[in-house]
Amino acid sequence: MEGGGSSLKIPDMAAHGVPLISTEVGARGYDLLPGQHYSLIDPDDISASIRDALKDPERLAMQASAAAVHFAQHFTWPKIAQK
């Protein structure tokens, strides 16, 4: 599977506390862990994967919080400037 477009939506959504539901390709480049920072979807059955993820809003909320913390700790302007 190939990705297209910008993945800047990932840190933007995470910073705003939006739960992330993505393929590994969509979440690449940010050191995010599936299950911890986002719900991993099966690109061959996207609708079922999304439906399953939405069945557990508590888990989505915990992942959203973990993703927000991850970006706040690792992707601030000073941290980015160091890279």
Secondary structure, DSSP 4 states (H G I P E B T S, - for coil): ----S-STHHHHHHHTTPPPEE-TTTTTTTT--BTTTBEE--TTSHHHHHHHHHT-HHHHHHHHHHHHHHHHHH-SHHHHHH-
